[in-house]
Amino acid sequence: MDSENNHLNLEDIARLSGVSRSTVSRVINDHPNVSQRTRERVMQVIKKYNFQPNAVARALVTQRSRVIGILVPHIITEVFTEPFFAMLIQGITLKANQLDYGVTLGLTSHTDNTNTIHRLINDPLLDGFIVAEASISPEFLAQLHRENKRYVLVGRPPISDLPIHYVDVENEQGGYLMTQYLIQKGYCRIAFMPGRITLTSSIDRQAGYERAMAEAGLPPIITPAGNFTKEGGYLVAKQILSQKVEAIFCASDMMAIGAAEAIKEQGLSIPEDIAIAGFDDASIAANFQPPLTTVRQDVLTSGATAAEILIEHIIENSSDTVIQKILPVSLIVRESA
């Protein structure tokens, strides 16, 4: 294709098709008031010259760009090392593409990086966005609601008095199931390692742990937060091994793997000396030695569900119905506990 074809505009397509500029615009925007014969003639020219309408101009006309954003307010280095974010972004992108939407990614190193966040959410070429972590401040969520932004959270929001679309998993039930399993295995001194105390996922998993411990009449042992990282799990485990715990239940698989490395460094065996369990069932869990007992959440489905809710919200252009989906989790028993 000649390079000059890449610079065709609506007037050129209209001239080559023998129709008016407004007719070409109606064809591009799928307007019904165009005859099938005319529509086919214009589309033949568009395909022949590989014409791509200007995205900004099209968005101004249709009020839709068919592009959504993914906002990840997280430490950037961890986004590329945490299996959770890779799977979530994949799930969002696959579903968006299936529904004929494109995706753009916005990363911020801190949740209070307001310049980056505001630039993404106010981008005129985005029809809406998904916040890939429910760590946004309540004040910021309230602002999004006041400005009538189209967005979906991944994770239960920290406030419940606003009509917020979100997708989450049964975090509390997952924490309960794992702790109950460890108790049934005969462990009594079971420690729980939170992820981040500001995240509702960690809060809910801890609540499930505490409920199971209370039902069994056992005292809870809450460690410092491991920040959902392998390094965090390693450092916290080193601090608590002197407390003679029998099992450590971590709020994520990456923390569990870090904790397991600290246990092995002390010459202790898993699970003979200390049992270890995680949450997520990340791809690394089954291949770790010993294979990790964990709670499985389907992160791909969480991402796909978030994209589906957002795009449905965009198409219907209505805020009357609030969609809040809680996806199931399941216990995965392997050799570490």
N, C-alpha and C positions, 0 to 999 in steps of 0.2 A: 504494500500500500504506500502510495506517495505520501511524503511528509505533509504536503499541503492539505491532504484529506483530513489530517488530525486537527486542522484549524477551521473546519467547516462550522458555520453557525446555523441558527434556525432559518435565516433568510436563504442560505445556500440550499438547504434541504428542501425548502419550499419551492425554490426555483427549479431544482432538479426533479421534483415530484409533480410540478405543474399545479400546485395548490397555494393557498395563502399561508402566511407565517402562523396565524392563529390556528389553522387546521393542523399544522405540524405539532404545535403545542398541545392541542387536544389529543392527538394520537399518542404522543409521548406520555401524557398524564392519564391515559386510558379513559378519556372522557367518552360517555356513551353517544353523544350527538355527532357521530362520524359514521358515514356509511362503510360497510365492510369492504367494498371495492376500493374506496379512497384509503382506508386504513392499510390495506394490503400494499397499495402502491407506495405509500409513504414508508412503510416498514421495509420494503424491498430496497429503497434508496438508503435508508438508515443502515441496513445490514451490509449493503454493497460497499459503503464508504466507512463502515465501522464507526459511525457517529456516536459519541458519548456526550449526552447533555451535561451542561455545566451543573455541578452538584448544588452550588449555592443558589443559582437561579431556579432550579427545579424545586428546591426546598422552600423558597419564597413563594412559589406558586401553589404548591400542594400542601404546604405546612408540614411536610414529612420528608425526611431524608432517607428513611429505611436503614438507618445506622443507629446502634445503641452503644453506650459506653459502659465499661467496667471500671469502677473506682476501687482501688486497693489501697486503703489508708494504712499501710504497714511498712515496716522496715524493709527497704528494697532488696537487700541481700537475702533476706529470709524468704521473700516471695519466690526467688529462683532456686531455693534449696528445700523448701517445704513441699512435700508431695501434695498436700491439701490444695494449695493454690493452683498448682499445675492441673490437677484433675478438675477443679472447679471452673477454671477458665476454659478448659477443653469442653466441658459439658455445656457451658453458656454458648460458646462459639458454634458448636455442632448444631444445637437446637436453633440458634439464630439463623445460621446459614440455611438450615432446612426450611425455615419460614421466610427465606429470601431477605434476610436482614444482614447487614455487615456489622462488624464489631470493632471498636477502638478501645485501647487499654490506657488507663490513667493511673500512674503510680505516684504515691507520695510517701516520703520517708517518715512522716509523723502525721497523726490525725489532726493536728492543729495547723497544718500547712494550708491555710485558708486560701492563699492565692491560687495554688494548683487545683484545689477542690472547686473553688468557685469558677475557675476557667473551664473546667470540664462540665459542670452542671449547667452553665450558662452558654455552652457552645451551641450556636444556632443550627449546626449540622447534626446534632444528636436529637433523636426523638425521645430519648429517655435514658436512664442508666441504672446499673445494678451496683449496689455497694457490697463488695465482696467480704465484708467483715463488719459485724455489728458493734464496732467500737466508736462510732460517731457519737459526739456529745449530744445529750438531750436538747440542748439549746439549738444545735445545728439542725437536728431533726425537726424541731418546731419551726425553724426558718424555712426548711424545704416545704413543710406543710402550708405555711402562710403563702409561699410563692407558687403553690399549686404545681410543683415539679412532679414529673412522672418518674418514679423510681421504685425499686424493690430491694429490700435488705436480704442478705444471706445471714441468718441468725436472728434470734428473738431480740427485738429492740430493747434498750434499757429503760424505756418508758412505755406504759401501756394505755395511756389516756389519749393517744392519737390514732386515727385510722390508717395504719401503716401496712402496706403489702409486705409480707416477708415469707421466707422459706426457712425451716429449721428441721432438726431431727429430734428424736426423743432422748435428749441429753440426760434428763433426770432419770428416766427409766433405764437408760444404758448404765449410768452410774450405780443404780440400785441392783441391776442384774449382775454386774461384775462383782460387786461387794458381796452380794448374797451367795454367789458361786464360791468365792474365796472362803467365806464363813463355813459353807457346807463342806469344803475341803479340809476343814479343821484349823484354819488360821484364825488367831484371835487378835494379835497385835498387827493390825493392818493399817498402814499409813496411806494417806491420799495426798498426791502431789498435784496442786492446781496448776492451770496453765497461766492465765493472767486474770487477776482479781477483778479487772474492769469488764471482762467479756462474759456475757450471759451464758455462753456454752460451758465455760469453766465453772461458773456459779451453779448452773443446773446439775452438772455432773457431780459436783461436790454435795449438792443437796440430796441426790440419790444415794451417794455413799453414806452420808450421815443418817439417812432414813433407815437403811439396812443395818447399820451398826446399832442404832437405837433399838430397833426391833429385836436384835440379838442380845441386847444388854451389854454391849461392848463400848468402851470409851473410844471416841474418834481421835485419830492422830493426824493432824493437818500439818504438812510441811510448808516451808516457804514456796513461793510460786516458781515454777521452772520455765515460764514464758513460752511454753510450747516448742522449745528448741532442744536439740540433742545436747548442746553444751549446758543449757540450764538444767536438764535432767541429771547430767553427770555431776555438776557442782552441788546440787541439792542432795543427791544421794550420798555424796561424800560426807555431808554435814550430819546426816541422820543415821548412818550405819552404826554409830555408837549407842543408839537408842534400843538396839536389839529388836528391831521390828522383824516380823516373820514374813511379811509380804508388803510390796509397794504397788499401789494402783495409781498409775499416772494418767493425767487427763489427755494425753496424746501419745501416739506410738513413738514419735521422735524423742520425747522425754524419757519414755520407757527404755529405749535403746541406749540413750546416754546413761541412765541409771544402771542399766545392766553392765555397761563397761566399767563403771565405778565399782560395782560389786565384784566383778571378775578381777579387777586390780588388787582387791583385798584378799585374793586367794579363796574367795567363797564361791560356792556352786549354786547354779540356778536350775531347778527350784529347790534343791535339797537343803540349802542353807537359807536362802531368801527367794520367795516367789516374786515374779514381776509380771505386771499386766498393763496394757495400754488401752487406747481408744482411737479409732479411725479405721483400722485394718488397711493401712497404707501398703503399697506394693512390697515394701521392704520387710514387712512384718513376718510373712510366711518364710522368707529366706534367711532371716536372722537365726543365729545359733545361741541358745535354743529357739526354735520357732515361737513367735510371740502370741500368747493368749491375749485377746483384745475384744473390743466392741466394734462391730462393723457398721459404718455409715456409708451410704452410697453417695459419694461426693459428685460423681458425674450426673446422677439424677437430680441432686440438689441444684446444680448449675443449670441443667436443662429446664427444670421446673421454674426457676427464677426467670429465665429468658422467656418462657412461655407466658408466665403471668404478666411480665412487663409488656410484651408485644400485644397481648390481648387488651391490656389497659390502653395502649397507644391506639389500637384500631378502634376500640369502642369509644374512646375519648370521653370516658365517664368515670367519676370518682364515687359513684353511688355504692358500688359493691367493693368491699375490702376483702382481699384474698389472703389468708394466712394458712399455710400448709405445714404440717408437722409430719415428717417422713419417719418410717420405722427404723429401728436398729436391731441388731441381733448379736448374740454372744458367740464368739469364735474361740473354741478351746484348743490350744496347742500345748506345747511342752514346757513353757516357761512358768506355768502355774496350774 
